[in-house]
Amino acid sequence: MIFQTTKEFATQLDREDPLREYRTRFHIPHRDEKVVIYFCGNSLGLMPKTTKEYLNKELDIWKRDGVLGNHSRWEPYHEHVTEATARLVGADPTEVVVMNALTVNIHLLLVSFYQPTEEKYKIIIEKGAFPSDQYAVESQIKFHGLDPDSALVILEPRTGERCLRTEDIVNKLKEHGDTVSTILIGGVNYNTGQAFDMAKITETGQEHGAKVGFDLAHAVGNLPLNLHEWGVDFAAWCSYKYLCAGPGSPGGIFIHERHGNWNGPRFNGWWGHDKDTRFNMSPDFIPIKGAEGWQISNAPIFGLACLRSSMDIINHIGISALRAKSEKLTAYMEYLLVQLNNSLDIITPSDPAQRGCQLSVVMKNSGKQVFEKLKEKNVICDWREPDVIRLAPKPLYNSFSEVYEFVEILRSIQQDR
Ligand SMILES: *Cc1c(COP(=O)(O)O)cnc(C)c1O
């Protein structure tokens, strides 16, 4: 696509956008009675206008029926989002379940998929992984009586580079080869916005007998995923970023079909027990086959109701149409930023196959001040120390005109300085 720098061109792109109506289905935040330009949907997705209705319905049933609502209605409630979730990540419905928060799920999955032995004990993660993932992995290593200094391998970009090269990842996996027990990498790195070649990483890791998992917090709802076909062993994600399910709403996990009849280590709870006999309350644990066997507790219905409202929208559009708009929207932002002047570097890869919607930008000077000025002018993005401004134009509700407006605001900030 050939872009132009005019305002009219942005308007035209909006007119031609088949998803333009979806913006009206979300509450766009206001400040000082002005609609903000919200590029922070990678941190907290906006609220669908239907969410209250979905949530109120469950609150009303609780209010009216008490426990009478429970067994008939809420026991299988998480199943309402299973099919749409499976479609979104490229899985069979038996391979996914929505439960718990993300870091909790990472721990539960590592209980199963990190079983170090004397020869095979290392975990590989990427440098600059989300801190919570890093803490989880280190504490899992220590939990097994091992030392992160020898058991934790960190993939680092080359000197002077911010992103990892697939060839370097592959070589590192080969170098550590059969000593690697588990690989856990972000599908998209939260800081640089780089999307990793999950198929290649999975293939290489498994050639050496490693279990390969992904943290998809920044990938789910952002990129098309094919977890089953790629042969990924396990994955986890949260729902409040790209999936717009609201703060603290439950995340999801993927367990490949080949692990469906799991009898290795796992932390069990009654919600993972065979559904037909769960309420016999027998002391013998009979697991549900597939991902649902990893459930421990009964599900958080109110968070699930919120998730259901947003998944209905996302599922209605489908990830291919979302991605098609997303590639265009992000490429347009990239184009305008490059046209603007040379005051900034975009550290996110320019290859669309290696990124989702996010662009991470480093200002050549006074980045923090520029960020603060943007905020004053109602552009909501975020700042990551020491020098990164993250911008996430989201195809669900952001428009081409907003991208245009944002770049004009950035231009005016720079001219004032
Ligand atoms: C957002 C995010 C988290 C947050 O974890 P919670 O357990 O949901 O608080 C963890 N890991 C990554 C990669 C994230 O992007």
The ligand as a Gaussian input file, in Angstrom:
#p B3LYP/6-31G(d) Opt

LIG

0 1
 C        0.736000      -8.297000      31.179000
 C        1.705000      -9.409000      31.322000
 C        1.765000     -10.169000      32.511000
 C        0.894000      -9.829000      33.697000
 O        0.663000     -10.928000      34.483000
 P       -0.612000     -11.062000      35.439000
 O       -0.376000     -12.349000      36.102000
 O       -1.827000     -11.037000      34.555000
 O       -0.621000      -9.913000      36.373000
 C        2.680000     -11.206000      32.554000
 N        3.477000     -11.514000      31.504000
 C        3.437000     -10.789000      30.341000
 C        4.323000     -11.157000      29.213000
 C        2.557000      -9.716000      30.237000
 O        2.539000      -9.000000      29.108000

